[in-house]
Amino acid sequence: MAVGSPKDRDRIVGEYHFALQNGTLDGRPQRYGSILFSFDGMDEMDEVHGAGTGTLQDDHLVFTLMCHQGDDYTFEATRRS
């Protein structure tokens, strides 16, 4: 993920890749270190879009994709030393 232009520092834009799904995301930081974003992409040959959240607590990241009229996916990651 990358932070938007200097004049729009509160915007988070980037790309994601999960299994055969990939796309772009666009979001905003929220309170307490979380982000809220929308995403748009492809899952094999099917279009997918929806919303998601990300929360960073110390070295632990919880990332959730909620597909519009579809499944939810939650990922948990821990930073390696």
N, C-alpha and C positions, 0 to 999 in steps of 0.2 A: 504494500500500500504506500501511497505517497500523499503528502500534504499538498493542497491546492496552491495556487499562485500566491505571492506575497500579499496581494490585496484581499485574498479570500482565505485566510489562514484557518478558519473554522470549518473548512470543507476537507473531507478525506475521499480521495479517488484512487482506484487501483484495479487490479485484475485478480481473479481467483481461479484455481484449478483444483478439482476434486474428482477423482476417478475419471470418468469420461465426460464430466461436466466442466465447462469453463465459461468465463464471461467477465463482465466489468461490474464494479460497484461504485456507489456514490453515497457518501454519508456525512454525518456530523457527530462531533464529540458530544457526549452527554455528561451528566454529573457522575461523580465518583469513579472516573476512569473508564467508563464504557463508551461504546460507539453504537449508533443506530444507522443503518444503511439500507438502500434498495440495491437490487442486483438484477442483471439482465444477461442472458447467455444461452448456450446450447448444451443439451444433454444428448450426446450422439447426434441424431438428426432432429431432435425435438427442441423447440424454444422453451426456455424456462425463465421465470422472473418471480420476484417476491421481495421479501424484506429479511433483514438479519440483524443480529446483535453481536458484539464482541466485548468481553470484559477481561481486563488484565489485573490480576492481583498477585503482587510480588513477581515470581517467575512462572506463574500459572495463567494460561489463556483459555477461556471458554468462548467458543465461536459457534453461533447457531445460524443456519440458513433455513428460512421458512418459505417454501415454494408456494406460489399462488395456486390454489386448488390442487395441491400435491403434498408430498412428504416434507417432514422437517428433519434436518440433519444437525447434530450437535457434535462438535469436536472439542477435545481437551488436549492441551499441550503443555509440557513443562520445558523450560529452557535448560539446555545442557550446559554444564560448566566447562 
